[in-house]
């Protein structure tokens, strides 16, 4: 019996309006291609700008990534917005919405790269937080869009805009039960949907396998934050590619698997490419750009399998698959090591490329395999037990690969804590001329440095040891290297005895060492052109001076101690070689750079300026990148050598210090140095009477490019490079140094310089690195000709400057004049040795 007003008749559902003709599809295809063509080159261009700035020694261009973000959003956002609003096809509009959201996500995540790469933990924390905020915001928008409509006839009721993907008003886009979804089979259906999630976990673990094989984890906090960032990005992907997205491609009853896998997977792949472009600091996003898109087809296959099981897959499979896939590039790669500085050997960039290629192949195989096995298996849905066993087997494989062929453990950066009090080295008497006076000064300098370190570091070292942060004390700079992340850094920076805290970079280990460098150029038949250009061969033949009695110290990539041009010159004993990286007991060199520089200083067979001098060596550039601590390890060894296994603070032998040091390296900010990081070290060496010769750098032709320690320091003899025509090379760094000091001090041949290379061969190299050891060799000749000059740095520098010959520089003399281009000019070994021999030292 009717007791209320008559019920209004419910109108039959109107079918959703469809676009006619191929143009909407063509527009979608063009838009997708355009989105990829803008996003991928934009990311590559941004990374290349970062690398060019790094190689050029310029200040980091912070505005690069905001510009990339803005351009990408403008160029991709407009067509994707049109695609989301104009077409009437649910699938095409869903495509536009997914790509528009992905573009906005890419823009927001790209902005985070304004954070300095050296603060990777801060970046990962910001990435995780931003991804969570974006996921929550997009989820709220999606829920508002898919809210149940009001009853018919009520304002805001069903209309064409609320029609579901199948054209039925008010039909939930992600909750309709498919075949087998009726009452009574919910448990079975839930198990089958759980199997889909387990298969997503298995696929994610398979994508992770290459990274646990070739990569290495950073510090504990860094690894934790990388995992959180990957999980947050997975959750964000779950919102972008949620049930509402897949419902637009699940037309028909039952839905067609091919449409879900091929069409939906392709659209999802473009969306994941946009997400991957923002997933990681500059360099780390490049692998994600390649390995995420194929996973879109995997997700399409999983969605098809879930709908065969009775309903949409939900967000779980997307979260697990994308999150696990991103753990690889985020946790097992340091973006600072994805650099062209390491690309010349089989180092981190090579192994990142290997892992990316293998992960991409795995993703493609998963896409094909899942598509065939799941999307075509209409008769039966995946079983949870089998899926669970597959996921468990892959998890075990990940653990075994990480523990056996991988690089287990944590390998994060350390901290260099520079104390406020540095040793007082004033008032040390000059003593007797020559080596006796030098040795006495070096002993006193060593005593004062160690005493200051022992007196001021005790409390802090005990506290760091109690916290199990593994402190390593230094004395040449009163400092301590220790483990610790941002929290430890903040705590240390707040202590009253601490001046500042630097990040001491540590390279992550490799799955296999790069093949050692080998020389391929035959031995020269006489003095090389550079040796003759500065007149060193005339010193040997006419003055009878070869550098005998002088010891040159090299801090570099190492030295091939068995090279025929170098073996006889090694000083020997138990305190002439130190390798703080691999602790090798005998001289060796994987990279070749150090062998080349030592050869130019003291090599026999016509390659070295002072072939009669001896050499000692230390490894501070094992893989072409160092850190403040490794540089200090070698500089301390040069002040006071010690035997293998000895303690630098107690077992140093300052009387065995080399006379002159050749240093063809610099410590830029990317390695953790600030402008004053090594200043106390070079000051102490100069006070001890040890001459530090350093390369100006290869960051020309920019003015003021002599910036990386130790080249700008006033007590360092800084060397630029000229070519065969005595013209300043384009790459040679220019002055002035900080504070307006004129640098370089002198120049020497540095273009096309032949010298020794590991394996007994020779090589021809360019750089101020090649010019620097020649100047050290000239000093060795001077001090060999007049031993009373040993340790007299002021007199030695004046003779070098007074006897230098003019060198070519630009006619307009930029950078404040020729002094900031070529210094005093090209060193003249013959004139310098004659002046040294004639010097009256009173």
C-alpha positions, 0 to 999 in steps of 0.5 A: 500500500502506497503511503507517500507520494508516488515514486518518480519513474527512473529514466533508463541509463543513457549511454556515454557519449563517444567520440567519432572518428580517429582524431581523438586517438591520434591526438592521444598518440601525438600527445604521449609521444610529445610528452616523452620527447620533452621530458626525457631530453629535458632530464638529460639536458639538465644532467649534462648542464650539471656535469659541464658546470662540474667539469668547468669548476664553476659554481653550481647552477641552482636555477637549472632544474627549476627552469627544466621543471617550468619548461616541462610543465608548460610544454607538456601540461597544455596538450595533456590538459586539453586531452583530459577535458575535450574528448568525450571518450572515457579512455582518452580523458583518463589518459589525459588526466593521468598524463596531466597529473604525471606532468605536474608531479614531475614539475614538483619533484624536479624542483627538489634538485635545487638541494645540493647533491652533497646533502643527499639525505636531505634530498631523499627526505624531501622527496619522500615528503613531497611524494606523500603530499602529492599522493594525498592531494591527488587522492583527494581530488580523485575521491571527489571526482568519483563520489557517488552521485545524488539521487536522480532529480536532485541538483547535482544528480547523474548526468553525462559527466558522472557516467562510469566508463561503461556509460552507466550513470553512478556505476562505481569505476573500480568496484564492479564485480566481474565474472565470478564476483557474486555472493559466496565466492568473496574469499576465493576472489580475495585470494586471487586478488592477493595473488595478483599483489604477490605477483607484483611483489615478485616483479618488483623484486626481479627488477631489483636484482640487478641493482643488488648485484652491481650497486652498493648501499650508502649510510644507514640513514641514507638507505632508510630514506631511500626506502621511504622515498621509493615507498612514497613514490610507489604510493604516488604511482598507485594514485596516478594509476589507481582503479579509476584509471584502469576502469577506463580501459576495462570496457566490455563484460568481461573486459578485453585483456588486450585493451588493458595490457596494450592500450592501458599499459602504454598509457601507464608506461608514459605516466611512469616515465613522467614519474621516473623523470622526477624520481631521484637527484640529478643522475639517479633519475636517468635509470628510472626513466628507462626501467619504469615505462615497461612496467606499465605493461606489467601493470596492465597484465596484472589488472587483466588477471585481477578482473578475471579473478572478480574485480579490479586489482586496486592500488596495491600491485602498483605500489609494490611494483613501482616502489620496489623497482625504484629502490634500486636507483635510489638506494644502490646508487650515489647520484654524485658518482653518476658523473663524467668524472668517473666515466673514463674507466669502468667505474660507477657510471658503467655499472649503473648503465649495466644495472639499468640495461639488465633491469630494463630487459627484466621489465620487458621480459616481465611485460611479455611474460605476464601479458601472455600468462595472465592476460590470456589465461581466461580459464583460471586466475593466478593462484595465491600459493604459486604467486607466494612461492614465486615472490618468496623465491625472488626475495631469497634471490635478492638476499643471496645476490646482495650477500654473495656477489653483491657489496653488502654493508653500508658505505655512506659518506663520513664527516670531517670535523675541523676543530677550532684550535689549530696548532701554533707554528710561529717562532720556529727557527730557520736553523742551519741551511740545507737539509739539516735545518729542514729536518729540524724544522720538520721535527718541531712542526710535527711535534707541535701538530701532534701535541695540539691534536692530542690535547684538543681531540681527546674528549670528542674522540672518546665521545665519538668512540662511545657512539661507535662512530669510528673516529680517525684523528688527523694532526696536519689539520686538527680534525677528526673523520667520523661516521655520521649523517645529518643528525651527527653533523648538526650535533658536532657543529654545535660543539664549542671546540668545532669550527665546521663539519665537512662531508668527507666523500667515500666512493661506493665499492664496485662489483669488479675493479676496472682493468688497470691502465696500460701505456701503448706509446713506445718509449722515447728515443731521447729527451721529450719535447717538453724536457727540451723546451724548459732546458732540462736536458741542457742541465744534465749535459752542460751542468752535470746536474740530474737531481741526485740527493733530492726526494720528490713526493707524489700524492696521486693515483699511485705509481707503477713501481716496476716501470723501467723508467721509475723502478730505479728511482724509488727511495725504498725502505718501509716508509716510502709508500702509503696506500690508505685506500687498499693498503697495498704494500708496494707501489702500484697504480690502477689509473695511470695518472700518478705514474705519468706525473712521477715520470715527468718529474724524475723518470729516466729515459728522457721523460723526467726533468730530474732523472737522478732524483728519488721518489716516494708515493702515496695514493689519494686518488684511487678512482679519480675522486678523493675526499678531504681525509684521503688528501690529508692521509697523504699530506701527513705521510709526506710530512712524517712518513711511517711504516706499514700499519703505523700510527701517523700520530706516534710513528711519524719520521719527519727526518724522512720527509721528501723535499718537494711535493708534486700535487696534480689534484684539487679538492672541489666542493663535490668531494667535500672541501671548502676553500679553507679545508687544507689551508693549515696543511699546506701552511704546516708543510711550508713551515717545515721547509717542504715545497708544495707544488700544485696544479692550477686546474683544468677549468679555464678559460674562465677568470678566477677558476683557480679555486679548488684547494690547494692551488689558491693558497699563497704558500703553494707554488701553483703551475699553469700549462702552455703548449709547444709554442709557449702559448697558454692552453685554453684549459689552464685555469686562470687567476686571480685566486680568492682575495685577489692574489695573483695565480698561477705562479709559473707555467710549464708544458702541459699539452701533449706531454709524453711520460710513463704509464703503467705496464711499462709503456708510455702515454701522452696526456694534457693538463696542468697535471702534466705541467706540475711535476716538471716544475717539481723536477726543476726544483729538484735540479736546483736543490741538487745543484745547491743543497744549501737551498733545500728548505729555503722556499722563499729563495727558491720561489724567487729564483724560479720567478726571476729566471722564467721566460715569457709565455704567450697569453691573450693580447687583451690580457684578461683576468686582471693581467698576464700575472693571472694567466701565466704568472712569472712565465715559463720555467727555465730549468737551465737558468734556474739551476745556474742561478741556484748554483750561484746563489750566495746564502750567506 
